[in-house]
């Protein structure tokens, strides 16, 4: 039996929009948190976005962000490096 293949392919912007919108919303929450830290201080924050339903609040996802010392823009933890389709 052959080993399983692990493939990476890029979704179209239309396919990705619901997820990327959530990640960008979480990034805005993370940035607001980092803006309250002393200038230049590094930190890590995990943001969970939820949605209200008839059955209560449900988690939509959790994303981690890291801000390096001296930087102003956080980095998404676990983000893949830029790759080409099938990369």
One Martini backbone bead per residue (centre of mass of N, CA, C, O) as a GRO file, in nm:
protein
   87
    1UNK     BB    1   0.096   0.036   0.023
    2UNK     BB    2   0.065   0.356  -0.017
    3UNK     BB    3   0.126   0.649   0.070
    4UNK     BB    4  -0.011   0.922   0.149
    5UNK     BB    5  -0.132   1.213   0.010
    6UNK     BB    6  -0.030   1.564   0.028
    7UNK     BB    7  -0.223   1.840  -0.065
    8UNK     BB    8  -0.199   2.166  -0.227
    9UNK     BB    9  -0.451   2.417  -0.279
   10UNK     BB   10  -0.604   2.692  -0.427
   11UNK     BB   11  -0.849   2.887  -0.366
   12UNK     BB   12  -1.075   3.079  -0.451
   13UNK     BB   13  -1.194   3.374  -0.356
   14UNK     BB   14  -1.488   3.274  -0.339
   15UNK     BB   15  -1.436   3.021  -0.161
   16UNK     BB   16  -1.266   3.182   0.074
   17UNK     BB   17  -1.430   3.424   0.189
   18UNK     BB   18  -1.564   3.315   0.452
   19UNK     BB   19  -1.287   3.256   0.591
   20UNK     BB   20  -1.124   3.519   0.548
   21UNK     BB   21  -1.324   3.697   0.698
   22UNK     BB   22  -1.280   3.565   0.974
   23UNK     BB   23  -0.975   3.611   0.996
   24UNK     BB   24  -0.989   3.922   0.969
   25UNK     BB   25  -1.165   3.962   1.219
   26UNK     BB   26  -0.963   3.837   1.416
   27UNK     BB   27  -0.729   4.033   1.346
   28UNK     BB   28  -0.874   4.285   1.457
   29UNK     BB   29  -0.887   4.188   1.747
   30UNK     BB   30  -0.582   4.148   1.785
   31UNK     BB   31  -0.495   4.438   1.721
   32UNK     BB   32  -0.653   4.570   1.952
   33UNK     BB   33  -0.493   4.427   2.169
   34UNK     BB   34  -0.203   4.518   2.088
   35UNK     BB   35  -0.267   4.830   2.117
   36UNK     BB   36  -0.263   4.795   2.448
   37UNK     BB   37   0.021   4.757   2.438
   38UNK     BB   38   0.322   4.818   2.458
   39UNK     BB   39   0.546   4.942   2.273
   40UNK     BB   40   0.708   4.658   2.126
   41UNK     BB   41   0.550   4.433   2.243
   42UNK     BB   42   0.518   4.109   2.273
   43UNK     BB   43   0.264   3.867   2.148
   44UNK     BB   44  -0.017   3.644   2.222
   45UNK     BB   45  -0.328   3.553   2.050
   46UNK     BB   46  -0.656   3.414   2.093
   47UNK     BB   47  -0.932   3.388   1.861
   48UNK     BB   48  -1.285   3.360   1.910
   49UNK     BB   49  -1.550   3.295   1.702
   50UNK     BB   50  -1.900   3.365   1.716
   51UNK     BB   51  -2.247   3.244   1.703
   52UNK     BB   52  -2.578   3.292   1.695
   53UNK     BB   53  -2.838   3.073   1.792
   54UNK     BB   54  -3.112   2.895   1.885
   55UNK     BB   55  -2.884   2.715   2.071
   56UNK     BB   56  -2.664   2.925   2.076
   57UNK     BB   57  -2.341   2.955   2.101
   58UNK     BB   58  -2.093   2.922   1.837
   59UNK     BB   59  -1.807   2.811   1.709
   60UNK     BB   60  -1.610   2.905   1.416
   61UNK     BB   61  -1.319   2.982   1.539
   62UNK     BB   62  -0.954   2.965   1.585
   63UNK     BB   63  -0.696   3.219   1.620
   64UNK     BB   64  -0.353   3.291   1.595
   65UNK     BB   65  -0.141   3.562   1.721
   66UNK     BB   66   0.168   3.739   1.642
   67UNK     BB   67   0.381   3.983   1.804
   68UNK     BB   68   0.659   4.130   1.751
   69UNK     BB   69   0.907   4.299   1.843
   70UNK     BB   70   0.858   4.615   1.689
   71UNK     BB   71   0.582   4.546   1.579
   72UNK     BB   72   0.241   4.600   1.427
   73UNK     BB   73   0.199   4.329   1.271
   74UNK     BB   74   0.047   4.047   1.279
   75UNK     BB   75   0.073   3.692   1.293
   76UNK     BB   76  -0.034   3.400   1.166
   77UNK     BB   77  -0.070   3.112   1.305
   78UNK     BB   78   0.007   2.855   1.069
   79UNK     BB   79   0.090   2.980   0.824
   80UNK     BB   80   0.161   2.957   0.508
   81UNK     BB   81   0.359   2.976   0.278
   82UNK     BB   82   0.406   3.074  -0.016
   83UNK     BB   83   0.221   2.909  -0.273
   84UNK     BB   84   0.158   2.704  -0.520
   85UNK     BB   85  -0.013   2.518  -0.692
   86UNK     BB   86   0.071   2.209  -0.581
   87UNK     BB   87   0.307   2.284  -0.346
   0.00000   0.00000   0.00000
